[in-house]
Amino acid sequence: MTEAPLFGQRIAGVSVPPCDGGEILKRMSPANPSRLVARFGVATHKQIDEAVAAARRVQPEWAARHPAQRAEVLIRAARLLEQRRAELVNWEVAESGMLRSLAEMHAGWCVDVLDFYAGLARALSGRSVPLGSSKLGMVIPEPYEVVVALGPWNFPLSELIWKLAPALAAGCSVISKPSELTPVTSLIFDEVLIEAGVPPGLTSVLVGGREVGAALIQKPDVGLVSLTGGRATGQAVLTATAQNLTPTIMELGGKSPIIVLPDADAIQVAEIIGNAVAYRTGQQCICPSRVMVIGNDRRRKKIAEAIHGQLSSLTMGDPDSTDTTLGPVISTDHANALRQVISDASKRSIRVLGGETVEGAFVHPAIFLADDKTDPTVTEELFGPYTAVQAFADVESAIKSANRTRYGLAAGIICGGDTNGAIDIARKLRAGSVWIDDYGTIELELPFGGVGDSGFGRELGMEGLESFVRWKSIHLNHGSAT
């Protein structure tokens, strides 16, 4: 095993090497589990305290700046990120197994996020309320002083910037705790922010596992926690933040349904759903893992086979290759768990299309033709390139079944020309985002988030900026009543 780069922490604008004798984490390549990608020191309690103290100390000056000045820093960060784009893409591919083409796209998207919130920094405002001839009410936004951003491993850089850009635009300080599987791009981005003019101390990046995250979010000076993760992680975070009643924003998992209306073309359905299931090898919280076909079993099988044909055309392989269209999942352990899903489904006599066995961190896409509406392939988030296809006699029964899940992050409708019907369905679905004749496109202007076990709070859009402020009411008595 060859030596790999060794990283420490980023605290108050400085790269801090791992402590002598401290714990070292190792990250292996998802595409090649025998190749060591990087090593990381684990943040100590002392370093956590230093990061929080620095954030608390520097934030008031940052919040006091004119919004245009904060915007200028974010714009510079966007340009500097462009300059380090190749380096960031290389690490996204190496650490997370993301396809190079997807990593390139997300790096460009991160630049857009920074520019977007640079613009909105100057649009964040309050309001005045006349309260009679001698009294005026004012509502003003005030930033949370110290924000903790807990990031995921599936989109390490982009989902971190979802949090950092609006938080910094609003006037907050931010301490990031990326996934211990994929922290390098977070460390690099902190260098970008400092070079762009973020005051040293306003941001820090702490590396480590759950213990580091738990110790960080329980600090009394932490004012807000923003998490992207799974349901179990969300529950653990809420338990930890309950001690100080710390507010949280949570974007958690999903079991996202797509309703296929009777006149929808099977080829169009296969393209939309197949591409969405394969996106990031199914490791995305909005993966359309439940297809609800309005019609009989014959129609269901036709749709399932069309999706299978689309998925079968993918080329599995090295995520660094331009020929690859389906990369590995995050680890061999996760691949083994996905293979177990297929084994368990077969034991329950569920017909499976695809899902052929392959070694390592690679898995073939699979389609489950489950009839039982309570089968785990229908109700549980699988976090892989899997989807279940079921038939429903009518739209209303499909809507009821879709809304019966505890999740509520996303949903889709393929309408076959019935746009009015699709809009009616969209309004009835219990989901934070609904796509019609499309799926999974994220627009910066629109808020993103879920309901139920998919979390609460919103990211992106103006709503995502306002998530990082509290509202203060000021009562001004400016004269005698006449």
C-alpha positions in Angstrom: 0.0 0.0 0.0 1.6 3.3 -1.1 1.7 6.4 1.1 -1.1 8.9 0.6 -1.4 12.6 1.5 -2.0 13.3 5.1 -4.5 16.1 6.1 -5.3 17.7 9.4 -7.8 20.4 10.2 -8.5 23.9 9.0 -8.9 26.1 12.1 -9.3 29.9 11.9 -7.7 30.2 8.4 -4.8 27.9 9.1 -4.0 24.3 8.1 -3.3 22.4 11.4 -1.4 19.1 11.0 -2.5 16.0 12.8 -1.5 15.7 16.5 1.4 13.4 17.3 0.0 10.1 18.3 -3.5 11.1 17.4 -6.0 8.9 15.5 -5.5 8.7 11.8 -8.4 7.8 9.4 -7.7 6.2 6.1 -9.8 6.5 2.9 -9.6 3.8 0.3 -10.7 4.4 -3.3 -14.3 3.2 -4.0 -13.3 2.2 -7.5 -10.2 0.3 -6.2 -10.5 -0.7 -2.5 -6.9 -1.7 -2.4 -5.7 1.9 -3.2 -5.2 4.3 -0.4 -6.5 7.8 -1.4 -5.8 9.9 1.7 -5.2 10.0 5.4 -6.8 12.3 7.9 -6.1 13.4 11.5 -9.1 13.5 13.8 -10.0 16.7 15.4 -9.4 16.9 19.2 -11.7 18.4 21.8 -9.2 21.3 22.1 -9.4 22.0 18.4 -13.2 21.9 18.5 -13.1 24.5 21.3 -10.6 26.7 19.3 -12.8 26.6 16.2 -15.9 27.6 18.1 -14.2 30.4 20.0 -12.7 31.8 16.9 -16.1 31.8 15.1 -17.8 33.5 18.0 -15.1 36.1 18.2 -14.9 37.1 14.5 -18.6 36.8 13.5 -19.8 40.2 14.9 -17.4 42.1 12.6 -18.5 40.1 9.6 -22.2 40.6 10.3 -21.6 44.4 10.7 -20.2 44.6 7.2 -22.3 46.1 4.4 -24.0 43.3 2.5 -22.2 44.4 -0.6 -18.9 43.8 1.1 -19.9 40.2 2.0 -21.1 39.8 -1.6 -17.7 40.8 -3.0 -16.0 38.1 -0.9 -18.4 35.4 -2.2 -17.8 36.6 -5.8 -14.0 36.4 -5.3 -14.5 32.9 -3.8 -16.4 31.9 -7.0 -13.6 33.0 -9.2 -10.9 31.4 -7.1 -12.9 28.1 -7.0 -13.0 28.2 -10.8 -9.2 28.4 -10.8 -8.9 25.3 -8.5 -11.7 23.4 -10.3 -9.5 20.6 -11.7 -8.0 19.9 -8.3 -11.4 19.8 -6.7 -12.8 17.5 -9.4 -9.9 15.1 -9.0 -10.6 14.8 -5.3 -14.3 14.3 -5.7 -13.6 11.4 -8.1 -10.9 9.8 -5.9 -12.7 10.1 -2.6 -16.3 9.6 -3.4 -16.3 7.6 -6.7 -18.3 10.3 -8.4 -18.2 10.1 -12.2 -15.7 12.7 -13.6 -18.4 14.2 -15.8 -20.7 14.6 -12.8 -17.9 16.1 -10.7 -17.1 18.6 -13.4 -20.8 19.6 -13.6 -21.1 20.0 -9.8 -17.9 22.1 -9.6 -19.4 24.5 -12.1 -22.6 24.5 -10.2 -20.8 25.4 -7.0 -19.5 28.5 -8.7 -23.1 29.3 -9.6 -24.2 28.9 -6.0 -21.6 31.3 -4.7 -22.6 33.9 -7.4 -26.3 33.4 -6.6 -25.9 34.1 -2.9 -23.6 37.0 -3.5 -26.5 38.6 -5.3 -29.0 37.7 -2.6 -26.8 39.0 0.1 -27.9 42.5 -0.9 -31.6 41.4 -1.2 -32.0 40.2 2.4 -34.2 42.8 4.1 -36.9 43.3 6.7 -40.0 45.4 6.6 -41.8 48.2 8.4 -45.3 48.1 9.7 -47.3 51.3 10.4 -49.1 50.8 13.7 -51.1 54.0 13.9 -50.0 57.6 13.7 -47.5 57.5 16.5 -46.0 54.0 16.3 -44.0 52.1 13.8 -43.0 48.5 13.8 -39.9 47.1 12.2 -38.9 43.6 11.4 -35.2 43.0 10.9 -33.1 39.9 10.1 -30.2 39.0 12.4 -27.8 36.2 11.5 -27.1 33.2 13.7 -23.7 33.8 15.2 -22.2 30.3 14.8 -23.5 27.7 12.4 -22.4 24.1 12.1 -22.6 22.5 8.7 -22.7 18.7 8.7 -22.1 17.5 5.2 -22.7 14.2 3.4 -20.4 11.9 1.4 -22.4 11.7 -1.8 -22.0 15.3 -2.9 -19.2 16.5 -0.6 -18.5 19.9 -2.1 -21.8 21.1 -3.6 -24.0 20.3 -0.5 -21.4 22.0 1.7 -21.6 25.1 -0.4 -25.4 25.0 -0.3 -24.9 25.8 3.4 -21.8 27.9 3.5 -22.8 30.4 0.7 -26.1 31.5 2.2 -24.8 31.4 5.8 -21.9 33.7 4.9 -24.1 36.0 2.8 -26.4 36.3 5.9 -23.5 37.3 8.2 -23.0 34.0 10.0 -19.7 32.2 10.9 -19.6 28.5 9.8 -17.8 25.5 11.1 -17.9 22.6 8.7 -17.8 18.9 9.7 -17.7 17.0 6.4 -18.2 13.3 6.2 -15.0 11.5 7.3 -15.1 9.6 4.0 -14.9 12.7 1.8 -13.3 15.7 3.6 -10.6 16.9 1.2 -12.7 19.3 -0.9 -14.1 20.9 2.2 -10.5 21.6 3.4 -9.5 23.0 0.0 -12.6 25.2 -0.2 -11.7 26.8 3.2 -8.4 27.8 1.7 -10.4 29.4 -1.2 -12.6 31.3 1.3 -9.6 32.7 3.2 -7.9 33.8 0.0 -11.1 35.4 -1.1 -11.1 37.6 2.0 -13.2 35.7 4.6 -11.7 36.8 8.0 -9.6 34.1 9.6 -11.7 32.4 12.3 -15.0 33.0 10.5 -14.8 29.5 9.0 -13.1 26.3 10.1 -13.2 22.6 8.9 -13.1 19.8 11.5 -12.4 16.2 10.3 -13.6 13.1 12.1 -16.4 10.7 12.7 -19.6 10.9 14.7 -17.8 11.7 17.9 -16.4 14.9 16.5 -19.8 16.0 15.1 -21.5 15.2 18.4 -19.0 17.1 20.5 -19.2 20.1 18.1 -23.0 20.5 17.9 -23.4 20.3 21.7 -21.3 23.4 22.3 -23.4 26.2 23.9 -22.1 28.8 21.5 -23.4 27.0 18.4 -26.6 28.8 17.3 -27.8 26.6 14.4 -27.0 23.2 12.9 -27.6 22.4 9.3 -27.4 18.7 8.4 -27.6 16.7 5.2 -27.7 13.0 6.0 -29.8 10.0 6.6 -32.8 9.5 8.9 -30.8 7.8 11.7 -28.2 10.6 11.6 -31.0 13.2 11.9 -32.4 11.5 15.0 -28.9 11.4 16.6 -28.3 15.1 15.8 -31.7 16.1 17.3 -30.9 14.1 20.4 -27.6 16.0 20.8 -29.0 19.5 20.0 -31.9 19.0 22.4 -29.5 19.7 25.3 -29.2 23.3 24.3 -32.4 23.6 22.3 -30.3 24.4 19.3 -32.3 25.0 16.1 -31.6 22.6 13.2 -32.1 22.5 9.4 -32.4 18.9 8.2 -32.3 17.5 4.7 -32.7 13.8 5.2 -33.5 10.7 3.1 -36.5 9.9 1.0 -38.4 7.2 -0.8 -39.4 9.3 -3.8 -42.3 8.1 -6.0 -42.9 8.8 -9.6 -46.5 8.4 -10.9 -46.8 7.3 -14.5 -50.1 8.3 -16.1 -51.8 6.1 -18.6 -50.8 8.0 -21.8 -47.2 8.4 -20.9 -44.8 7.0 -23.5 -42.8 4.0 -22.2 -39.6 5.3 -23.9 -39.9 8.7 -22.3 -40.6 7.1 -19.0 -37.6 4.9 -19.3 -35.3 7.8 -20.2 -36.5 10.0 -17.3 -36.5 7.3 -14.6 -33.5 5.4 -15.9 -31.3 8.4 -15.9 -32.5 9.5 -12.5 -32.0 6.1 -10.9 -28.5 5.9 -12.4 -27.6 9.4 -11.4 -24.8 9.2 -8.8 -25.3 5.4 -8.8 -28.6 5.9 -7.0 -26.8 7.4 -4.0 -29.0 10.5 -3.8 -31.8 11.3 -1.4 -34.3 12.1 -4.2 -33.6 8.9 -6.2 -36.9 7.8 -7.8 -37.0 4.5 -6.0 -40.7 3.8 -6.4 -42.5 3.9 -9.8 -46.3 3.9 -9.6 -47.8 2.9 -13.0 -51.5 3.7 -13.5 -52.8 0.7 -15.3 -52.8 -3.1 -15.2 -49.9 -5.5 -14.6 -49.2 -5.8 -18.3 -48.6 -2.0 -18.4 -46.5 -2.2 -15.3 -44.3 -4.9 -16.9 -43.9 -2.9 -20.1 -42.7 0.1 -18.1 -40.4 -2.0 -15.9 -38.8 -3.6 -18.9 -38.3 -0.3 -20.7 -36.5 1.1 -17.6 -34.4 -2.1 -17.4 -33.4 -1.6 -21.0 -32.3 2.0 -20.3 -30.3 0.9 -17.3 -28.8 -2.0 -19.1 -27.2 0.3 -21.6 -25.0 1.9 -19.0 -21.3 1.2 -18.9 -20.0 0.3 -15.5 -16.4 1.1 -14.7 -13.7 3.5 -13.5 -15.3 6.8 -12.6 -12.3 8.6 -14.0 -12.9 7.2 -17.5 -15.0 9.3 -19.9 -16.5 6.0 -21.2 -18.0 5.2 -17.8 -21.7 6.0 -17.2 -22.2 4.0 -14.0 -19.6 4.3 -11.2 -19.1 2.5 -7.9 -21.0 3.1 -4.7 -19.2 4.7 -1.8 -17.7 1.5 -0.4 -17.6 -2.3 -0.6 -19.6 -2.5 2.6 -22.4 -0.4 1.1 -22.3 -2.6 -2.1 -22.6 -5.7 0.1 -25.7 -4.2 1.8 -27.3 -3.5 -1.6 -26.5 -7.0 -2.8 -28.2 -8.3 0.4 -31.4 -6.3 -0.6 -31.6 -8.4 -3.8 -31.0 -11.6 -2.0 -33.7 -10.9 0.5 -36.1 -9.8 -2.2 -35.5 -13.1 -4.1 -36.3 -15.0 -0.9 -39.6 -13.3 -0.8 -40.2 -14.4 -4.4 -40.1 -10.9 -5.8 -39.2 -10.8 -9.5 -36.0 -8.8 -10.0 -34.8 -7.3 -13.3 -31.1 -6.8 -13.4 -29.1 -6.8 -10.2 -26.5 -9.3 -11.4 -23.8 -10.0 -8.9 -20.5 -8.1 -9.3 -17.6 -7.7 -6.9 -16.2 -4.8 -5.0 -18.0 -1.5 -4.7 -19.9 -1.9 -7.9 -23.5 -3.0 -8.2 -25.8 -3.5 -11.2 -29.0 -1.5 -11.2 -32.1 -3.5 -10.2 -35.9 -3.2 -10.7 -38.2 -4.9 -8.2 -41.6 -6.0 -9.3 -43.1 -6.1 -5.8 -46.9 -6.5 -5.5 -47.0 -5.9 -1.7 -47.4 -2.2 -0.9 -45.5 -2.8 2.4 -42.5 -4.6 1.0 -39.2 -3.1 2.1 -38.2 -2.5 -1.6 -41.3 -0.2 -1.7 -41.1 1.5 1.7 -37.4 1.7 2.6 -34.7 4.0 1.3 -32.1 1.8 -0.4 -29.6 4.4 -1.5 -28.4 2.6 -4.6 -29.4 2.2 -8.3 -32.6 0.4 -7.4 -36.3 1.1 -8.0 -39.6 -0.7 -7.4 -42.3 -0.7 -10.0 -46.0 -1.3 -9.0 -49.4 -1.0 -10.7 -52.3 1.0 -9.5 -55.9 0.9 -10.7 -56.3 4.7 -10.5 -54.6 8.0 -9.7 -56.3 8.4 -6.3 -55.1 5.1 -5.0 -51.6 5.9 -6.2 -51.6 9.3 -4.4 -52.8 7.7 -1.2 -50.1 5.1 -1.3 -47.4 7.6 -2.2 -48.4 9.8 0.8 -48.5 6.9 3.2 -44.7 6.7 3.4 -43.1 8.4 6.4 -40.8 10.3 3.9 -41.7 13.4 1.9 -38.7 14.7 0.1 -39.5 14.5 -3.6 -41.9 13.1 -6.2 -42.4 13.0 -9.9 -45.2 12.7 -12.5 -44.9 11.6 -16.1 -48.1 12.9 -17.5 -48.3 11.8 -21.2 -49.8 15.2 -22.1 -52.2 15.5 -19.2 -50.6 18.7 -17.7 -53.7 19.8 -15.9 -54.1 16.4 -14.3 -50.4 16.4 -13.4 -50.6 19.8 -11.6 -53.6 18.5 -9.6 -51.7 15.4 -8.6 -48.6 17.5 -7.7 -50.7 19.7 -5.3 -51.9 16.5 -3.5 -48.6 14.8 -3.1 -46.9 15.1 0.3 -43.4 16.1 -0.9 -41.1 19.2 -0.8 -40.4 19.1 -4.5 -42.4 17.6 -7.4 -41.2 17.3 -11.0 -43.5 16.9 -14.0 -42.1 15.3 -17.2 -38.6 15.7 -15.7 -36.9 14.6 -12.6 -34.1 15.7 -10.2 -33.1 19.0 -11.7 -32.2 21.5 -9.0 -32.8 25.1 -9.6 -31.1 27.7 -7.4 -34.1 29.9 -7.4 -36.4 27.3 -5.8 -36.2 26.1 -2.2 -35.3 22.4 -1.5 -36.3 20.3 1.5 -38.7 17.7 2.8 -41.5 16.9 5.2 -42.0 14.1 7.6 -38.9 11.9 8.1 -37.3 13.7 5.1 -36.5 16.6 7.4 -37.5 20.3 7.9 -36.2 23.7 6.9 -35.3 24.7 3.4 -32.1 25.2 1.4 -31.6 27.2 -1.8 -33.7 30.1 -3.0 -34.3 33.1 -0.9 -35.8 30.7 1.7 -32.4 29.1 2.0 -30.8 32.4 2.8 -33.6 33.3 5.4 -32.9 29.9 7.1 -29.8 31.4 8.6 -31.4 34.5 10.2 -33.7 35.1 13.1 -36.3 37.8 12.9 -36.4 40.6 15.5 -39.4 42.9 16.0 -38.7 46.5 17.0 -41.5 48.7 18.4 -40.9 52.5 17.8 -43.2 55.0 19.6 -42.3 58.2 17.8 -44.9 60.7 19.0 -48.1 61.4 20.9 -51.3 59.9 19.6 -53.6 62.6 18.1 
